Amino acid sequence: MNRIPTIPVASPIAWTLAAAPLLAFVLWFSGPHASMAAAPPAPDVQDVYLDKCAVGHGKDGSGNTTKGRKLKVKDLRSPDVQKLSEAEMIDIVTKGKGKDMDGFEKELGKDTVKSLVTYYRALAKKLG
């Protein structure tokens, strides 16, 4: 008689022990901390200012650039600008102003916009 070879079958406990490291690996890299580890670092606010704002407002906030003079951009360090509340300044950076200044909320996010406003305030302190 021909015998059919049998393949040994592992017990459920053996399968559980074999699968546990793989399951731990998958859970570790799909958990909430995985997105935190992969998040890009927050941009340096001075770099953001120089990239997005300085073309009109100037490196020092004076507005003394070709584009700034053409558009009659206000000096960010001036008392008129500095007397604006934080909420008003955030609103301007978020939504833009007039047809010449774009809003940056979608591109930069609320936290970076708020950091830019703090940076504007610091420019005025450097002047004084």
C-alpha positions as CSV (number, residue, x, y, z in Angstrom):
1,M,0.0,0.0,0.0
2,N,1.0,3.5,-0.8
3,R,1.2,5.7,2.2
4,I,0.5,9.4,1.8
5,P,3.1,11.4,3.6
6,T,1.7,13.7,6.3
7,I,3.0,17.1,7.1
8,P,3.3,17.8,10.8
9,V,0.9,20.6,11.8
10,A,2.1,23.1,14.4
11,S,-0.1,23.7,17.4
12,P,-1.9,27.0,17.8
13,I,0.5,28.0,20.5
14,A,3.5,27.5,18.2
15,W,1.8,29.6,15.5
16,T,1.1,32.3,18.1
17,L,4.7,32.3,19.3
18,A,6.0,32.5,15.7
19,A,3.6,35.3,14.7
20,A,4.1,37.5,17.8
21,P,7.3,39.2,16.6
22,L,5.8,40.0,13.3
23,L,2.6,41.4,14.8
24,A,4.7,43.5,17.3
25,F,6.7,44.9,14.4
26,V,3.5,45.8,12.4
27,L,1.8,47.4,15.4
28,W,4.9,49.4,16.3
29,F,5.3,51.0,12.9
30,S,1.6,51.6,12.4
31,G,0.8,53.1,15.8
32,P,0.4,56.8,16.6
33,H,4.0,57.3,17.4
34,A,4.9,56.2,13.8
35,S,3.5,59.4,12.4
36,M,5.3,61.5,15.0
37,A,8.6,59.9,14.1
38,A,8.0,60.6,10.4
39,A,6.9,64.2,10.8
40,P,9.2,66.7,9.3
41,P,10.9,69.1,11.6
42,A,9.3,72.5,12.2
43,P,10.7,75.0,9.8
44,D,13.0,77.7,11.2
45,V,10.8,80.9,11.2
46,Q,13.6,83.1,10.0
47,D,14.1,80.9,7.0
48,V,10.4,81.0,6.3
49,Y,10.4,84.8,6.6
50,L,13.4,85.1,4.3
51,D,11.7,82.7,1.8
52,K,8.2,84.0,1.8
53,C,8.2,87.5,3.2
54,A,11.5,89.3,2.6
55,V,10.9,89.9,-1.1
56,G,8.3,92.5,-0.2
57,H,9.1,93.3,3.5
58,G,12.9,93.2,3.3
59,K,15.2,91.2,5.5
60,D,14.9,93.7,8.2
61,G,11.1,94.3,7.8
62,S,11.5,97.8,6.5
63,G,9.7,97.1,3.2
64,N,12.7,98.8,1.4
65,T,12.9,96.4,-1.5
66,T,12.0,96.9,-5.2
67,K,8.7,95.0,-4.7
68,G,8.1,96.7,-1.3
69,R,8.5,100.2,-2.7
70,K,6.4,99.4,-5.7
71,L,3.5,98.1,-3.5
72,K,4.1,100.7,-0.8
73,V,4.5,98.0,1.8
74,K,4.4,99.2,5.4
75,D,7.5,98.8,7.6
76,L,6.7,95.9,9.8
77,R,8.7,97.6,12.6
78,S,6.6,100.8,12.5
79,P,4.3,101.7,15.3
80,D,1.3,101.5,12.9
81,V,2.0,97.8,12.2
82,Q,3.2,97.0,15.7
83,K,0.0,98.3,17.3
84,L,-2.0,95.7,15.5
85,S,-3.1,92.9,17.8
86,E,-1.6,89.4,17.4
87,A,-5.0,88.2,16.1
88,E,-5.1,91.0,13.4
89,M,-1.5,90.2,12.3
90,I,-2.3,86.5,12.2
91,D,-5.4,87.2,10.1
92,I,-3.4,89.2,7.6
93,V,-0.7,86.6,7.2
94,T,-3.3,83.8,7.1
95,K,-5.7,85.4,4.5
96,G,-3.4,87.8,2.8
97,K,-3.9,91.5,2.2
98,G,-5.3,93.1,-0.9
99,K,-4.5,91.6,-4.3
100,D,-0.7,91.7,-3.8
101,M,-0.2,89.7,-0.6
102,D,-1.1,86.0,-0.7
103,G,-2.5,84.2,2.4
104,F,-0.2,81.5,3.8
105,E,-2.4,79.4,6.1
106,K,-2.6,76.4,3.8
107,E,1.0,76.5,2.8
108,L,2.5,77.2,6.2
109,G,-0.1,76.1,8.8
110,K,-1.4,78.0,11.8
111,D,1.6,77.4,14.0
112,T,4.1,78.7,11.5
113,V,1.9,81.8,10.8
114,K,1.8,82.5,14.5
115,S,5.6,82.1,14.7
116,L,6.0,84.6,11.8
117,V,3.9,87.2,13.7
118,T,6.2,86.7,16.7
119,Y,9.2,87.2,14.4
120,Y,7.7,90.5,13.1
121,R,7.5,91.7,16.7
122,A,11.1,90.8,17.2
123,L,12.2,92.8,14.1
124,A,10.7,95.9,15.8
125,K,12.7,95.2,19.0
126,K,15.9,94.9,17.0
127,L,15.3,98.4,15.6
128,G,14.8,100.0,19.0
